[in-house]
Amino acid sequence: MSQRFVRPASWRGWLVLAGFVAVIVAGIWPVIGWINRPTLVAGLPAVAAWSYLIIFACCAVMALGNRLVAEEDGDDD
């Protein structure tokens, strides 16, 4: 039995996928290495502020995905 790679079927799906890839890229080592400097951002070390940004970005992409998929599926709750 061969496994298939599942791809998004619409532009909305591709948009959500791109958002998740951007969040993942923002959290990998080379990017964290660029951010990890001894500076304060809003009273926090830069890497801590970056971590909060990644968490909020992930929540935003999930919320956007829920809205776009609900519109695509015709779910009007």
N, C-alpha and C positions, 0 to 999 in steps of 0.2 A: 504494500500500500504506500503510495507516494504522497508526500505532504505538499500542499500548495501554499504559496505566499499570497496572503489576502491583501488586496490593495483597495483604497477608497474608490467608490464608484461615482462620486460627484465632486464638483469643485469645493463644496462645503467640507466634505471629508478630507480632501487634500489640504484645505486651509487649516483644519484642526490638526492634522498630521504635522504640517509645517510648524505650527505653534508648539506642539510637544517636542519636536526635534530641536527647536530653538531653546526651549527650557532645559532640555538635556544638555545641549552644548554649553549653555551658560553655567552649568554645574560641574563640568569636567575639569580635570587638573590644569591644563594650560590656561584656561580662563581664570580659574581661581588663583593661579600663580601671578597673573597680571594684576588682579584685584588686591591681593594680600600685601598691602603696604601699610607702614605705620602712620596712617592718617586717620582722622576722625571724620565721619560722615553722620551728621545729625546726632552727634554725641556718642556714636558707636564706632568701633574699629571698622574699617572699610569692608573687611571680609564678613563681619556680622551683618552689616547693612545689606551686602550683596546676598547673603543667605535669606534675609527677609524678603528681598526683591524676588528671588527665585520662588519662594513659597507663594507669594501673592500672584506672581505670574502664572504659576501652575494652577492655582485656584481660578484665575481669570480664564485660562485656556479651557479648563474643564467646564466652567459655566458657559462660555461661548459655544463649546461643543454640544452641550445639552440643548441650548437654544437652537442651534443650527440643525441638529439632528431631529429635534421635535418639529421644526418647521418642515423638514424634508419628509418626515414620516406622516405628517398631518395630525400629530397629537396636539390638541388644543386644550390643555388643562388649565 
